Amino acid sequence: MTAPVIRPARLEDAAALGVLGRQTFVDTFVTGFGIPYPPADLNAFLDASFDLAPTQRKLAEPGCAWWVAERDGDLLALANAGPNGLPHPDARPGDLELRRLYVAKAAQGLGLGTALLTLSLDWMQAESDGPLWIGVWSGNEKAQRLYAAHGFAKVGEYDYPVGAWRDREFILRRG
């Protein structure tokens, strides 16, 4: 088995990115944290977020960057950064947000999350002179500790829609 390689995502990765995103979301939030999403809400969210067409649109969005960690043709992790969409009164046009950082359950502990986070933050700092933003589920203390170690602090909260269900999210900012 070869070592994982981190590279920019390509449009032809869309289907695999969708599969990875969908499975990682379920593994993390449904199986891992036990959030009792109603099935219709979960399925609507997963389809809108990870089906092929929405994934292709997100990959082609201007001002965004995507990276994947890959080993032997299989995607193990992904990161996406782009224009900030978090609802915070201090957010300005030109601010950037780490939108997704997902590591497959089987690839956790390989350092891919930290490597992709570092790559994303370096890109964001090079592309914007404003603060950097991250939204994180309020119950994901491990991710909150990771982001705090990289200089992020909680500056707000909001409700993140998963279908009609609402997750309480923390808004983190650095800079």
Phi and psi in degrees as GROMACS dihedral restraints (atoms count N, CA, C in turn):
[ dihedral_restraints ]
;  ai    aj    ak    al  type     phi  dphi    fc
    3     4     5     6     1   -83.6    20    10
    4     5     6     7     1   164.2    20    10
    6     7     8     9     1   -73.0    20    10
    7     8     9    10     1   147.2    20    10
    9    10    11    12     1   -62.8    20    10
   10    11    12    13     1   147.3    20    10
   12    13    14    15     1  -117.9    20    10
   13    14    15    16     1   134.0    20    10
   15    16    17    18     1  -100.0    20    10
   16    17    18    19     1   131.4    20    10
   18    19    20    21     1  -149.1    20    10
   19    20    21    22     1   163.8    20    10
   21    22    23    24     1   -63.3    20    10
   22    23    24    25     1   142.4    20    10
   24    25    26    27     1   -72.4    20    10
   25    26    27    28     1   151.1    20    10
   27    28    29    30     1  -120.9    20    10
   28    29    30    31     1   160.1    20    10
   30    31    32    33     1   -56.2    20    10
   31    32    33    34     1   -35.5    20    10
   33    34    35    36     1   -71.0    20    10
   34    35    36    37     1    -6.2    20    10
   36    37    38    39     1   -84.2    20    10
   37    38    39    40     1    -5.1    20    10
   39    40    41    42     1   -54.5    20    10
   40    41    42    43     1   -47.8    20    10
   42    43    44    45     1   -62.4    20    10
   43    44    45    46     1   -46.4    20    10
   45    46    47    48     1   -66.6    20    10
   46    47    48    49     1   -36.3    20    10
   48    49    50    51     1   -62.6    20    10
   49    50    51    52     1   -41.6    20    10
   51    52    53    54     1   -61.8    20    10
   52    53    54    55     1   -44.3    20    10
   54    55    56    57     1   -63.1    20    10
   55    56    57    58     1   -46.3    20    10
   57    58    59    60     1   -62.5    20    10
   58    59    60    61     1   -46.2    20    10
   60    61    62    63     1   -61.9    20    10
   61    62    63    64     1   -46.0    20    10
   63    64    65    66     1   -60.6    20    10
   64    65    66    67     1   -51.1    20    10
   66    67    68    69     1   -65.9    20    10
   67    68    69    70     1   -40.1    20    10
   69    70    71    72     1   -67.1    20    10
   70    71    72    73     1   -39.2    20    10
   72    73    74    75     1   -60.7    20    10
   73    74    75    76     1   -47.4    20    10
   75    76    77    78     1   -64.2    20    10
   76    77    78    79     1   -46.8    20    10
   78    79    80    81     1   -59.2    20    10
   79    80    81    82     1   -40.3    20    10
   81    82    83    84     1   -77.8    20    10
   82    83    84    85     1   -54.6    20    10
   84    85    86    87     1   -92.4    20    10
   85    86    87    88     1   -34.2    20    10
   87    88    89    90     1   -86.7    20    10
   88    89    90    91     1   -58.3    20    10
   90    91    92    93     1   -73.7    20    10
   91    92    93    94     1   -49.8    20    10
   93    94    95    96     1   -69.3    20    10
   94    95    96    97     1   -55.6    20    10
   96    97    98    99     1   -92.5    20    10
   97    98    99   100     1   -11.4    20    10
   99   100   101   102     1    69.1    20    10
  100   101   102   103     1    30.8    20    10
  102   103   104   105     1   -69.5    20    10
  103   104   105   106     1   125.6    20    10
  105   106   107   108     1   -86.8    20    10
  106   107   108   109     1    59.5    20    10
  108   109   110   111     1   -58.1    20    10
  109   110   111   112     1   133.8    20    10
  111   112   113   114     1   -61.0    20    10
  112   113   114   115     1   138.0    20    10
  114   115   116   117     1   -53.1    20    10
  115   116   117   118     1   -40.4    20    10
  117   118   119   120     1   -65.2    20    10
  118   119   120   121     1   -39.6    20    10
  120   121   122   123     1   -67.3    20    10
  121   122   123   124     1   -44.8    20    10
  123   124   125   126     1   -61.4    20    10
  124   125   126   127     1   -47.6    20    10
  126   127   128   129     1   -64.2    20    10
  127   128   129   130     1   -40.5    20    10
  129   130   131   132     1   -61.7    20    10
  130   131   132   133     1   -43.1    20    10
  132   133   134   135     1   -64.4    20    10
  133   134   135   136     1   -48.3    20    10
  135   136   137   138     1   -61.0    20    10
  136   137   138   139     1   -42.6    20    10
  138   139   140   141     1   -64.3    20    10
  139   140   141   142     1   -45.9    20    10
  141   142   143   144     1   -67.9    20    10
  142   143   144   145     1   -28.7    20    10
  144   145   146   147     1   -92.2    20    10
  145   146   147   148     1   -33.1    20    10
  147   148   149   150     1  -127.5    20    10
  148   149   150   151     1    -1.0    20    10
  150   151   152   153     1   -64.1    20    10
  151   152   153   154     1   166.3    20    10
  153   154   155   156     1   -59.6    20    10
  154   155   156   157     1   -51.3    20    10
  156   157   158   159     1   -61.8    20    10
  157   158   159   160     1   -47.8    20    10
  159   160   161   162     1   -63.4    20    10
  160   161   162   163     1   -35.0    20    10
  162   163   164   165     1   -67.4    20    10
  163   164   165   166     1   -41.6    20    10
  165   166   167   168     1   -61.6    20    10
  166   167   168   169     1   -42.6    20    10
  168   169   170   171     1   -61.3    20    10
  169   170   171   172     1   -42.6    20    10
  171   172   173   174     1   -66.9    20    10
  172   173   174   175     1   -38.7    20    10
  174   175   176   177     1   -64.1    20    10
  175   176   177   178     1   -30.2    20    10
  177   178   179   180     1   -93.3    20    10
  178   179   180   181     1    -1.3    20    10
  180   181   182   183     1   -64.1    20    10
  181   182   183   184     1   129.5    20    10
  183   184   185   186     1   -62.6    20    10
  184   185   186   187     1   145.3    20    10
  186   187   188   189     1    79.0    20    10
  187   188   189   190     1    10.7    20    10
  189   190   191   192     1  -113.5    20    10
  190   191   192   193     1   157.8    20    10
  192   193   194   195     1  -134.0    20    10
  193   194   195   196     1   142.7    20    10
  195   196   197   198     1  -130.4    20    10
  196   197   198   199     1   141.8    20    10
  198   199   200   201     1  -135.1    20    10
  199   200   201   202     1   152.6    20    10
  201   202   203   204     1  -131.9    20    10
  202   203   204   205     1   152.7    20    10
  204   205   206   207     1  -106.1    20    10
  205   206   207   208     1   129.5    20    10
  207   208   209   210     1  -131.7    20    10
  208   209   210   211     1   143.6    20    10
  210   211   212   213     1  -140.9    20    10
  211   212   213   214     1   124.4    20    10
  213   214   215   216     1    51.2    20    10
  214   215   216   217     1    39.4    20    10
  216   217   218   219     1    85.2    20    10
  217   218   219   220     1    -4.2    20    10
  219   220   221   222     1  -103.3    20    10
  220   221   222   223     1   133.2    20    10
  222   223   224   225     1   -78.9    20    10
  223   224   225   226     1   131.2    20    10
  225   226   227   228     1  -109.7    20    10
  226   227   228   229     1   -26.5    20    10
  228   229   230   231     1  -160.0    20    10
  229   230   231   232     1   160.2    20    10
  231   232   233   234     1  -146.0    20    10
  232   233   234   235     1   155.3    20    10
  234   235   236   237     1  -141.2    20    10
  235   236   237   238     1   145.3    20    10
  237   238   239   240     1  -140.8    20    10
  238   239   240   241     1   129.8    20    10
  240   241   242   243     1  -128.9    20    10
  241   242   243   244     1   150.7    20    10
  243   244   245   246     1  -176.8    20    10
  244   245   246   247     1  -168.0    20    10
  246   247   248   249     1   -53.9    20    10
  247   248   249   250     1   137.1    20    10
  249   250   251   252     1   -65.9    20    10
  250   251   252   253     1   128.3    20    10
  252   253   254   255     1  -117.5    20    10
  253   254   255   256     1    11.0    20    10
  255   256   257   258     1   -77.1    20    10
  256   257   258   259     1   140.3    20    10
  258   259   260   261     1   -82.5    20    10
  259   260   261   262     1    82.5    20    10
  261   262   263   264     1  -130.0    20    10
  262   263   264   265     1   137.0    20    10
  264   265   266   267     1   -63.6    20    10
  265   266   267   268     1   -21.5    20    10
  267   268   269   270     1   -90.2    20    10
  268   269   270   271     1    -5.3    20    10
  270   271   272   273     1   -68.5    20    10
  271   272   273   274     1   137.6    20    10
  273   274   275   276     1  -125.4    20    10
  274   275   276   277     1   156.2    20    10
  276   277   278   279     1   -57.7    20    10
  277   278   279   280     1   138.7    20    10
  279   280   281   282     1    98.5    20    10
  280   281   282   283     1   -18.3    20    10
  282   283   284   285     1   -70.7    20    10
  283   284   285   286     1   149.9    20    10
  285   286   287   288     1  -118.1    20    10
  286   287   288   289     1   153.0    20    10
  288   289   290   291     1  -128.9    20    10
  289   290   291   292     1   138.9    20    10
  291   292   293   294     1   -79.7    20    10
  292   293   294   295     1   108.7    20    10
  294   295   296   297     1   -86.2    20    10
  295   296   297   298     1   -38.2    20    10
  297   298   299   300     1  -146.0    20    10
  298   299   300   301     1   141.4    20    10
  300   301   302   303     1  -145.5    20    10
  301   302   303   304     1    99.1    20    10
  303   304   305   306     1  -120.9    20    10
  304   305   306   307     1   132.4    20    10
  306   307   308   309     1  -124.2    20    10
  307   308   309   310     1   126.2    20    10
  309   310   311   312     1   -57.5    20    10
  310   311   312   313     1   146.5    20    10
  312   313   314   315     1   -53.0    20    10
  313   314   315   316     1   -43.5    20    10
  315   316   317   318     1   -68.6    20    10
  316   317   318   319     1   -16.9    20    10
  318   319   320   321     1  -104.8    20    10
  319   320   321   322     1     1.7    20    10
  321   322   323   324     1   -69.0    20    10
  322   323   324   325     1   144.7    20    10
  324   325   326   327     1    91.6    20    10
  325   326   327   328     1    -0.7    20    10
  327   328   329   330     1   -92.5    20    10
  328   329   330   331     1    -2.7    20    10
  330   331   332   333     1    84.1    20    10
  331   332   333   334     1     7.8    20    10
  333   334   335   336     1   -70.1    20    10
  334   335   336   337     1   -37.8    20    10
  336   337   338   339     1   -61.7    20    10
  337   338   339   340     1   -45.9    20    10
  339   340   341   342     1   -66.3    20    10
  340   341   342   343     1   -41.0    20    10
  342   343   344   345     1   -63.3    20    10
  343   344   345   346     1   -44.0    20    10
  345   346   347   348     1   -69.2    20    10
  346   347   348   349     1   -36.0    20    10
  348   349   350   351     1   -62.2    20    10
  349   350   351   352     1   -47.6    20    10
  351   352   353   354     1   -60.6    20    10
  352   353   354   355     1   -45.2    20    10
  354   355   356   357     1   -60.5    20    10
  355   356   357   358     1   -44.4    20    10
  357   358   359   360     1   -63.5    20    10
  358   359   360   361     1   -46.0    20    10
  360   361   362   363     1   -65.0    20    10
  361   362   363   364     1   -39.3    20    10
  363   364   365   366     1   -61.8    20    10
  364   365   366   367     1   -43.9    20    10
  366   367   368   369     1   -62.8    20    10
  367   368   369   370     1   -46.3    20    10
  369   370   371   372     1   -60.5    20    10
  370   371   372   373     1   -43.8    20    10
  372   373   374   375     1   -64.5    20    10
  373   374   375   376     1   -35.6    20    10
  375   376   377   378     1   -71.9    20    10
  376   377   378   379     1   -27.1    20    10
  378   379   380   381     1   -95.4    20    10
  379   380   381   382     1   -11.9    20    10
  381   382   383   384     1  -146.4    20    10
  382   383   384   385     1   145.4    20    10
  384   385   386   387     1   -99.1    20    10
  385   386   387   388     1     4.0    20    10
  387   388   389   390     1   -92.5    20    10
  388   389   390   391     1  -177.5    20    10
  390   391   392   393     1   -67.3    20    10
  391   392   393   394     1   159.1    20    10
  393   394   395   396     1  -103.6    20    10
  394   395   396   397     1   146.1    20    10
  396   397   398   399     1  -126.7    20    10
  397   398   399   400     1   150.1    20    10
  399   400   401   402     1  -146.5    20    10
  400   401   402   403     1   137.6    20    10
  402   403   404   405     1  -104.0    20    10
  403   404   405   406     1   136.3    20    10
  405   406   407   408     1  -141.6    20    10
  406   407   408   409     1   140.4    20    10
  408   409   410   411     1   -59.6    20    10
  409   410   411   412     1   136.4    20    10
  411   412   413   414     1   -59.0    20    10
  412   413   414   415     1   -25.5    20    10
  414   415   416   417     1   -92.1    20    10
  415   416   417   418     1    -1.9    20    10
  417   418   419   420     1   -92.7    20    10
  418   419   420   421     1    78.0    20    10
  420   421   422   423     1   -67.0    20    10
  421   422   423   424     1   -32.3    20    10
  423   424   425   426     1   -61.9    20    10
  424   425   426   427     1   -47.3    20    10
  426   427   428   429     1   -64.7    20    10
  427   428   429   430     1   -39.2    20    10
  429   430   431   432     1   -61.5    20    10
  430   431   432   433     1   -41.0    20    10
  432   433   434   435     1   -64.8    20    10
  433   434   435   436     1   -41.1    20    10
  435   436   437   438     1   -60.3    20    10
  436   437   438   439     1   -47.7    20    10
  438   439   440   441     1   -66.4    20    10
  439   440   441   442     1   -38.1    20    10
  441   442   443   444     1   -62.0    20    10
  442   443   444   445     1   -38.0    20    10
  444   445   446   447     1   -64.9    20    10
  445   446   447   448     1   -18.9    20    10
  447   448   449   450     1  -103.3    20    10
  448   449   450   451     1    18.6    20    10
  450   451   452   453     1    91.0    20    10
  451   452   453   454     1     9.3    20    10
  453   454   455   456     1   -89.8    20    10
  454   455   456   457     1   144.9    20    10
  456   457   458   459     1  -132.4    20    10
  457   458   459   460     1   148.5    20    10
  459   460   461   462     1   -69.5    20    10
  460   461   462   463     1   129.9    20    10
  462   463   464   465     1  -127.5    20    10
  463   464   465   466     1     0.2    20    10
  465   466   467   468     1   178.6    20    10
  466   467   468   469     1  -178.9    20    10
  468   469   470   471     1  -143.9    20    10
  469   470   471   472     1   158.0    20    10
  471   472   473   474     1  -160.5    20    10
  472   473   474   475     1   169.5    20    10
  474   475   476   477     1   -97.9    20    10
  475   476   477   478     1   122.4    20    10
  477   478   479   480     1   -98.0    20    10
  478   479   480   481     1   123.2    20    10
  480   481   482   483     1   -79.8    20    10
  481   482   483   484     1   129.5    20    10
  483   484   485   486     1  -120.2    20    10
  484   485   486   487     1    89.6    20    10
  486   487   488   489     1    64.5    20    10
  487   488   489   490     1  -133.2    20    10
  489   490   491   492     1   -83.9    20    10
  490   491   492   493     1   -14.2    20    10
  492   493   494   495     1   -69.8    20    10
  493   494   495   496     1   149.0    20    10
  495   496   497   498     1  -124.3    20    10
  496   497   498   499     1   124.1    20    10
  498   499   500   501     1   -93.3    20    10
  499   500   501   502     1   140.1    20    10
  501   502   503   504     1   -81.1    20    10
  502   503   504   505     1   121.4    20    10
  504   505   506   507     1  -114.1    20    10
  505   506   507   508     1   145.9    20    10
  507   508   509   510     1   -96.4    20    10
  508   509   510   511     1   142.3    20    10
  510   511   512   513     1  -100.9    20    10
  511   512   513   514     1   122.3    20    10
  513   514   515   516     1  -112.2    20    10
  514   515   516   517     1   146.9    20    10
  516   517   518   519     1  -140.1    20    10
  517   518   519   520     1   145.8    20    10
  519   520   521   522     1  -128.8    20    10
  520   521   522   523     1   130.7    20    10
